[in-house]
């Protein structure tokens, strides 16, 4: 792997992990935080990703890709957690 690919991988991993930590903190600290809220943010992140008409550059492209992936991962994991909760009614 060349140096160019290596920095992208490092930046992607750092951003992905930092976003997951932030999302987990938000979920724990804010009882009003819902999956729908995160889906709204994800929608806007995807719009930002597609609106790169001016050229963000490789660093920002890597950051937005990792951020989107973190949101998708977190939402999917949250939904899976909810599916595992037994119905007590």
Secondary structure, DSSP 8 states (H G I E B T S, - for coil): --HHHHHHHHHHHHHHHHHHHHHHHHHHH-TT--HHHHHHHHHHHHHHHHT-TT---HHHHHHHHHHHHHHHHHHHHHHHHHHHS----
